[in-house]
Amino acid sequence: MNIVVVGAGAVGCYYGVRLALAGHRVGFLVRSEASAATLRSGIRVNSDPGNMHLKDPIAFTDANQAAPVDLVLIAVKLWDTDSAVRNVLPVVSHQTSVISLQNGVDKDEMIAGVLGRDHLLGAVTYIVVDKAGDGMIVHSGTLQRIIIGELNGETTTRVREIVDALAAGGIDAQSSTDIRRSTWEKFIFLSSISAVTAVTRQQIGAARSHHATRTLLEDAMKEAAALARAEDVPIGSDFVADRMRFVDTLPAEGRSSMANDLLRGSRLELEWLSGAVVRRAARIGMPTPVHGALYAALVHAADGQPSQRSS
């Protein structure tokens, strides 16, 4: 496959390296020539299952250098979605499929507003990964899963082909006939663990091991799950208990990407995580005291702060 990864953050680089080493032609579309030059010097992935090194990545600022394109992976922060999709739009043809590995439940509608729905597949990823410097990615634990599905729930050849391509790269790839539910399940989990690890400035192991913060995390997931059900998403009664068991399997030293961004003084995806819980619930008159408090505790850091003020 000819694949374009839009964005060169930790998630995009990790999956791009895996796919390139599996023999696919992978290009990284970035905003500046300086970023492209940095990528071209190589990408290293430190990973518990095995380290990887892509010595000569393809990186460019003009998507036309990649045409024709079979698959586009959107892996930018949510505030960059519109510009990222517009940058890749010139090389999206009838044969091109587009998936977003971003967070949140608004991402697909944001992309469809620019691209239309015909090319778009729903997708979610589960991975604990962070950038440790230029050209260095750190993957904690063994989890690295992508779930893909048609937005209308159909089983199609293109979903099977993409799942097979991802699997050939050593990625735990799965298909879903209810990708809306899969997306909400990820959102319930991620909006909660992102806010709790950011508010506490703690690694996952510490957050889950103390009764107070473990209860906070569980209550946040229960609140987001209740919102999903109110929006007619069939979240099971045992979902939160299952996700808490899942939290216990995550690497203790891991943090959510939002917690890492907070500690670096970078901009946060807060508006699309806890902020989205609060806004969507407000539209239907549903109280959200847990996510409301988490949002309020983080909102003054959402636009980024000097790193020394977040330590």
RASULVEN-V467521 format. One record per backbone hydrogen bond with DSSP energy under -0.5 kcal/mol. CO is the residue of the C=O (numbers start at 1). NH is the residue of the N-H. Records with the same first field share a line. If there is no record, write none. Layout:
CO=NH  NH
This chain:
1=3  25
2=70  71
3=27
4=6  73
5=7  29
6=75
9=13
10=14
11=15
12=16
13=17
14=18
15=19
16=20
17=21
18=22
19=24
20=23
24=26
25=3
26=58
27=5  29
28=30  60
29=7
32=36
33=37
34=38
35=39
36=40
37=41
38=41
39=42  57
43=54
44=46  137
45=47  52
46=139
47=50
52=45
53=55
54=43
57=59
58=28
60=30
61=63
62=65
63=66
64=67
70=97
71=4
72=74  99
73=6  75
74=101
77=80
78=81
80=84
81=85
82=86
83=87
84=88
85=89
88=91
89=92
91=69  93
93=96
97=72
98=121
99=74  101
106=110
107=111
108=112
109=113
111=114  115
112=116
119=98
120=151
121=100
122=149
124=147
126=145
127=129
128=140
130=138
133=136
135=44
136=132  133
137=46  139
138=130  140
139=48
141=48
143=128
144=172
145=126
146=174
147=124
148=176
149=122
150=153  179
154=150  156
156=160
157=161
158=162
159=163
160=164
161=165
162=166
163=167
164=168
165=169
166=169  171
167=170
171=173
172=146
174=148
178=182
179=183
180=184
181=185
182=186
183=187
184=188
185=189
186=190
187=191
188=192
189=193
190=194
191=195
192=196
193=197
194=198
195=199
196=200
197=201  202
203=207
204=208
205=209
206=210
210=214
211=215
212=216
213=217
214=218
215=219
216=220
217=221
218=222
219=223
220=224
221=225
222=226
223=227
224=228
225=229
226=230
227=231
228=231  233
229=232
232=234
233=235
234=236
236=239
238=242
239=243
240=244
241=245
242=246
243=247
244=248
246=249  250
247=250
251=254
252=205
254=204
256=260
257=261
258=262
259=263
260=264
261=265  266
262=265
269=272  273
270=273  275
273=277
274=278
275=279
276=280
277=281
278=282
279=283
280=284
281=284  286
282=285
285=287
288=292
289=293
290=294
291=295
292=296
293=297
294=298
295=298  299
298=301
299=302
301=304
302=268
306=309
307=310
